[in-house]
Amino acid sequence: MSEVFRQVLEKHGVRGFWAGLKPNVARTFLVNAAELGTYDQTKSALVPVVGDNAMAHLGASSFSGVCSALVSTPADVIKTRLMNAAGQSTGV
């Protein structure tokens, strides 16, 4: 671990430890927005049907998780590509 720390510090400086910060913040925003919005809406729709019990919570959290995954996957791909490309030369 200390070897990796030293290599990043030597090659990229302190800023190298923050590679991928912006895409991570964008992804976190998308995940939280999708989860918070869909969980409450779904639970509100399920409670009159199944009651305020574990099934309502399970259904709402499951749907919220699926929505979150669908929204965050493009951001994950972009984040991974940016982080993998950080520090690589273009070969020109």
N, CA and C atoms as an extended XYZ file, in Angstrom:
276
Properties=species:S:1:pos:R:3:atomname:S:1:resname:S:1:resid:I:1 pbc="F F F"
N         0.830       -1.185        0.000 N   MET     1
C         0.000        0.000        0.000 CA  MET     1
C         0.875        1.248        0.000 C   MET     1
N         1.907        1.245        0.791 N   SER     2
C         2.768        2.424        0.843 CA  SER     2
C         3.498        2.626       -0.483 C   SER     2
N         3.772        1.536       -1.200 N   GLU     3
C         4.426        1.643       -2.505 CA  GLU     3
C         3.506        2.344       -3.502 C   GLU     3
N         2.234        1.994       -3.497 N   VAL     4
C         1.254        2.632       -4.380 CA  VAL     4
C         1.126        4.109       -4.025 C   VAL     4
N         1.058        4.396       -2.747 N   PHE     5
C         0.975        5.782       -2.296 CA  PHE     5
C         2.168        6.582       -2.820 C   PHE     5
N         3.356        6.020       -2.676 N   ARG     6
C         4.568        6.696       -3.113 CA  ARG     6
C         4.579        6.904       -4.621 C   ARG     6
N         4.156        5.888       -5.379 N   GLN     7
C         4.139        5.996       -6.843 CA  GLN     7
C         3.175        7.086       -7.315 C   GLN     7
N         1.995        7.115       -6.738 N   VAL     8
C         1.014        8.136       -7.127 CA  VAL     8
C         1.549        9.515       -6.780 C   VAL     8
N         2.109        9.656       -5.606 N   LEU     9
C         2.640       10.947       -5.178 CA  LEU     9
C         3.776       11.414       -6.083 C   LEU     9
N         4.669       10.502       -6.449 N   GLU    10
C         5.793       10.864       -7.322 CA  GLU    10
C         5.339       11.200       -8.735 C   GLU    10
N         4.418       10.416       -9.258 N   LYS    11
C         4.023       10.573      -10.654 CA  LYS    11
C         3.041       11.718      -10.877 C   LYS    11
N         2.083       11.875       -9.954 N   HIS    12
C         0.994       12.837      -10.178 CA  HIS    12
C         0.902       13.919       -9.112 C   HIS    12
N         1.668       13.812       -8.049 N   GLY    13
C         1.576       14.772       -6.964 CA  GLY    13
C         0.329       14.515       -6.122 C   GLY    13
N         0.033       15.455       -5.260 N   VAL    14
C        -1.120       15.313       -4.355 CA  VAL    14
C        -2.425       15.233       -5.139 C   VAL    14
N        -2.503       15.936       -6.264 N   ARG    15
C        -3.741       15.922       -7.075 CA  ARG    15
C        -4.056       14.526       -7.605 C   ARG    15
N        -3.050       13.659       -7.714 N   GLY    16
C        -3.269       12.303       -8.193 CA  GLY    16
C        -4.193       11.488       -7.307 C   GLY    16
N        -4.240       11.825       -6.025 N   PHE    17
C        -5.118       11.106       -5.099 CA  PHE    17
C        -6.586       11.489       -5.276 C   PHE    17
N        -6.826       12.553       -6.010 N   TRP    18
C        -8.191       13.032       -6.218 CA  TRP    18
C        -8.690       12.734       -7.634 C   TRP    18
N        -7.993       11.866       -8.359 N   ALA    19
C        -8.438       11.492       -9.704 CA  ALA    19
C        -9.819       10.849       -9.617 C   ALA    19
N       -10.720       11.302      -10.424 N   GLY    20
C       -12.066       10.732      -10.436 CA  GLY    20
C       -13.018       11.344       -9.430 C   GLY    20
N       -12.614       12.400       -8.767 N   LEU    21
C       -13.488       13.008       -7.761 CA  LEU    21
C       -14.781       13.552       -8.374 C   LEU    21
N       -14.660       14.306       -9.458 N   LYS    22
C       -15.856       14.909      -10.071 CA  LYS    22
C       -16.848       13.856      -10.553 C   LYS    22
N       -16.410       12.812      -11.283 N   PRO    23
C       -17.375       11.781      -11.673 CA  PRO    23
C       -17.992       11.058      -10.474 C   PRO    23
N       -17.231       10.880       -9.397 N   ASN    24
C       -17.782       10.235       -8.203 CA  ASN    24
C       -18.851       11.083       -7.543 C   ASN    24
N       -18.637       12.386       -7.505 N   VAL    25
C       -19.637       13.287       -6.919 CA  VAL    25
C       -20.910       13.271       -7.767 C   VAL    25
N       -20.748       13.303       -9.089 N   ALA    26
C       -21.918       13.257       -9.979 CA  ALA    26
C       -22.678       11.949       -9.810 C   ALA    26
N       -21.960       10.844       -9.701 N   ARG    27
C       -22.599        9.538       -9.523 CA  ARG    27
C       -23.353        9.498       -8.196 C   ARG    27
N       -22.732        9.996       -7.143 N   THR    28
C       -23.372        9.996       -5.827 CA  THR    28
C       -24.659       10.814       -5.845 C   THR    28
N       -24.615       11.954       -6.521 N   PHE    29
C       -25.816       12.782       -6.644 CA  PHE    29
C       -26.929       12.005       -7.347 C   PHE    29
N       -26.596       11.350       -8.454 N   LEU    30
C       -27.600       10.593       -9.207 CA  LEU    30
C       -28.183        9.449       -8.381 C   LEU    30
N       -27.338        8.712       -7.689 N   VAL    31
C       -27.805        7.579       -6.877 CA  VAL    31
C       -28.741        8.063       -5.773 C   VAL    31
N       -28.328        9.082       -5.057 N   ASN    32
C       -29.165        9.580       -3.955 CA  ASN    32
C       -30.483       10.156       -4.455 C   ASN    32
N       -30.450       10.885       -5.542 N   ALA    33
C       -31.681       11.452       -6.091 CA  ALA    33
C       -32.646       10.347       -6.518 C   ALA    33
N       -32.123        9.333       -7.179 N   ALA    34
C       -32.983        8.230       -7.631 CA  ALA    34
C       -33.552        7.453       -6.454 C   ALA    34
N       -32.728        7.163       -5.458 N   GLU    35
C       -33.198        6.379       -4.311 CA  GLU    35
C       -34.216        7.139       -3.472 C   GLU    35
N       -33.896        8.379       -3.143 N   LEU    36
C       -34.797        9.140       -2.274 CA  LEU    36
C       -36.138        9.409       -2.939 C   LEU    36
N       -36.107        9.766       -4.201 N   GLY    37
C       -37.350       10.058       -4.904 CA  GLY    37
C       -38.232        8.843       -5.114 C   GLY    37
N       -37.644        7.755       -5.550 N   THR    38
C       -38.465        6.577       -5.878 CA  THR    38
C       -38.909        5.807       -4.644 C   THR    38
N       -38.120        5.792       -3.577 N   TYR    39
C       -38.515        5.040       -2.385 CA  TYR    39
C       -39.800        5.603       -1.787 C   TYR    39
N       -39.820        6.898       -1.557 N   ASP    40
C       -41.005        7.509       -0.943 CA  ASP    40
C       -42.243        7.387       -1.818 C   ASP    40
N       -42.077        7.624       -3.116 N   GLN    41
C       -43.225        7.511       -4.028 CA  GLN    41
C       -43.749        6.077       -4.072 C   GLN    41
N       -42.848        5.118       -4.168 N   THR    42
C       -43.261        3.719       -4.255 CA  THR    42
C       -43.904        3.258       -2.958 C   THR    42
N       -43.324        3.639       -1.831 N   LYS    43
C       -43.910        3.246       -0.546 CA  LYS    43
C       -45.301        3.850       -0.384 C   LYS    43
N       -45.465        5.097       -0.788 N   SER    44
C       -46.787        5.728       -0.700 CA  SER    44
C       -47.812        4.996       -1.552 C   SER    44
N       -47.381        4.461       -2.679 N   ALA    45
C       -48.305        3.719       -3.546 CA  ALA    45
C       -48.575        2.313       -3.014 C   ALA    45
N       -47.611        1.710       -2.337 N   LEU    46
C       -47.776        0.338       -1.856 CA  LEU    46
C       -48.532        0.226       -0.536 C   LEU    46
N       -48.399        1.191        0.343 N   VAL    47
C       -49.028        1.104        1.668 CA  VAL    47
C       -50.541        0.910        1.583 C   VAL    47
N       -51.273        1.621        0.720 N   PRO    48
C       -52.721        1.363        0.645 CA  PRO    48
C       -53.059       -0.046        0.130 C   PRO    48
N       -52.143       -0.638       -0.623 N   VAL    49
C       -52.411       -1.956       -1.205 CA  VAL    49
C       -52.038       -3.083       -0.246 C   VAL    49
N       -50.827       -3.036        0.328 N   VAL    50
C       -50.349       -4.147        1.163 CA  VAL    50
C       -50.286       -3.792        2.644 C   VAL    50
N       -50.528       -2.547        3.001 N   GLY    51
C       -50.429       -2.110        4.393 CA  GLY    51
C       -49.020       -1.614        4.701 C   GLY    51
N       -48.876       -0.983        5.847 N   ASP    52
C       -47.572       -0.445        6.261 CA  ASP    52
C       -46.809       -1.540        6.999 C   ASP    52
N       -46.236       -2.447        6.230 N   ASN    53
C       -45.524       -3.576        6.812 CA  ASN    53
C       -44.214       -3.815        6.050 C   ASN    53
N       -43.589       -4.938        6.319 N   ALA    54
C       -42.302       -5.249        5.703 CA  ALA    54
C       -42.411       -5.373        4.183 C   ALA    54
N       -43.545       -5.822        3.682 N   MET    55
C       -43.702       -5.973        2.231 CA  MET    55
C       -43.662       -4.608        1.529 C   MET    55
N       -44.262       -3.616        2.133 N   ALA    56
C       -44.229       -2.267        1.553 CA  ALA    56
C       -42.800       -1.735        1.531 C   ALA    56
N       -42.076       -1.946        2.608 N   HIS    57
C       -40.687       -1.487        2.676 CA  HIS    57
C       -39.797       -2.264        1.706 C   HIS    57
N       -39.997       -3.577        1.643 N   LEU    58
C       -39.213       -4.411        0.729 CA  LEU    58
C       -39.486       -4.046       -0.729 C   LEU    58
N       -40.750       -3.863       -1.075 N   GLY    59
C       -41.099       -3.488       -2.439 CA  GLY    59
C       -40.557       -2.120       -2.820 C   GLY    59
N       -40.689       -1.166       -1.898 N   ALA    60
C       -40.211        0.193       -2.173 CA  ALA    60
C       -38.690        0.225       -2.286 C   ALA    60
N       -38.003       -0.485       -1.404 N   SER    61
C       -36.538       -0.474       -1.465 CA  SER    61
C       -36.031       -1.236       -2.682 C   SER    61
N       -36.710       -2.300       -3.072 N   SER    62
C       -36.305       -3.040       -4.275 CA  SER    62
C       -36.445       -2.176       -5.519 C   SER    62
N       -37.577       -1.524       -5.659 N   PHE    63
C       -37.794       -0.656       -6.817 CA  PHE    63
C       -36.816        0.513       -6.804 C   PHE    63
N       -36.574        1.053       -5.627 N   SER    64
C       -35.624        2.156       -5.486 CA  SER    64
C       -34.216        1.718       -5.896 C   SER    64
N       -33.820        0.522       -5.516 N   GLY    65
C       -32.506        0.000       -5.892 CA  GLY    65
C       -32.365       -0.192       -7.390 C   GLY    65
N       -33.416       -0.697       -8.032 N   VAL    66
C       -33.382       -0.883       -9.489 CA  VAL    66
C       -33.268        0.468      -10.194 C   VAL    66
N       -34.062        1.427       -9.760 N   CYS    67
C       -33.993        2.773      -10.369 CA  CYS    67
C       -32.619        3.389      -10.173 C   CYS    67
N       -32.071        3.226       -8.996 N   SER    68
C       -30.744        3.763       -8.711 CA  SER    68
C       -29.694        3.128       -9.610 C   SER    68
N       -29.768        1.827       -9.799 N   ALA    69
C       -28.808        1.139      -10.668 CA  ALA    69
C       -28.941        1.591      -12.117 C   ALA    69
N       -30.171        1.758      -12.577 N   LEU    70
C       -30.380        2.205      -13.954 CA  LEU    70
C       -29.860        3.617      -14.194 C   LEU    70
N       -30.013        4.468      -13.206 N   VAL    71
C       -29.576        5.859      -13.342 CA  VAL    71
C       -28.060        5.977      -13.200 C   VAL    71
N       -27.467        5.178      -12.306 N   SER    72
C       -26.045        5.354      -12.009 CA  SER    72
C       -25.110        4.595      -12.947 C   SER    72
N       -25.604        3.616      -13.686 N   THR    73
C       -24.716        2.824      -14.538 CA  THR    73
C       -23.970        3.661      -15.576 C   THR    73
N       -24.619        4.568      -16.305 N   PRO    74
C       -23.845        5.399      -17.247 CA  PRO    74
C       -22.770        6.226      -16.549 C   PRO    74
N       -23.083        6.759      -15.376 N   ALA    75
C       -22.082        7.529      -14.629 CA  ALA    75
C       -20.941        6.635      -14.170 C   ALA    75
N       -21.239        5.391      -13.804 N   ASP    76
C       -20.186        4.450      -13.411 CA  ASP    76
C       -19.246        4.155      -14.572 C   ASP    76
N       -19.804        3.987      -15.755 N   VAL    77
C       -18.973        3.713      -16.937 CA  VAL    77
C       -18.056        4.901      -17.223 C   VAL    77
N       -18.602        6.095      -17.193 N   ILE    78
C       -17.801        7.297      -17.440 CA  ILE    78
C       -16.725        7.444      -16.373 C   ILE    78
N       -17.104        7.241      -15.117 N   LYS    79
C       -16.154        7.364      -14.013 CA  LYS    79
C       -15.009        6.372      -14.169 C   LYS    79
N       -15.324        5.143      -14.504 N   THR    80
C       -14.296        4.126      -14.663 CA  THR    80
C       -13.367        4.451      -15.820 C   THR    80
N       -13.922        4.904      -16.930 N   ARG    81
C       -13.082        5.262      -18.081 CA  ARG    81
C       -12.180        6.442      -17.773 C   ARG    81
N       -12.693        7.436      -17.065 N   LEU    82
C       -11.868        8.590      -16.698 CA  LEU    82
C       -10.756        8.202      -15.728 C   LEU    82
N       -11.082        7.357      -14.774 N   MET    83
C       -10.083        6.954      -13.794 CA  MET    83
C        -9.020        6.072      -14.428 C   MET    83
N        -9.410        5.209      -15.371 N   ASN    84
C        -8.438        4.366      -16.062 CA  ASN    84
C        -7.548        5.191      -16.985 C   ASN    84
N        -8.092        6.247      -17.555 N   ALA    85
C        -7.328        7.081      -18.478 CA  ALA    85
C        -6.444        8.090      -17.758 C   ALA    85
N        -6.670        8.300      -16.483 N   ALA    86
C        -5.894        9.300      -15.748 CA  ALA    86
C        -4.413        8.918      -15.756 C   ALA    86
N        -3.599        9.811      -16.278 N   GLY    87
C        -2.167        9.590      -16.266 CA  GLY    87
C        -1.620        8.806      -17.442 C   GLY    87
N        -2.507        8.265      -18.280 N   GLN    88
C        -2.027        7.516      -19.446 CA  GLN    88
C        -1.714        8.485      -20.572 C   GLN    88
N        -0.619        8.200      -21.283 N   SER    89
C        -0.289        9.050      -22.424 CA  SER    89
C        -1.098        8.609      -23.631 C   SER    89
N        -1.281        9.530      -24.568 N   THR    90
C        -2.060        9.225      -25.769 CA  THR    90
C        -1.224        8.552      -26.839 C   THR    90
N         0.090        8.495      -26.666 N   GLY    91
C         0.949        7.847      -27.634 CA  GLY    91
C         1.225        8.673      -28.863 C   GLY    91
N         0.913        9.962      -28.815 N   VAL    92
C         1.123       10.833      -29.971 CA  VAL    92
C         2.554       11.304      -30.015 C   VAL    92
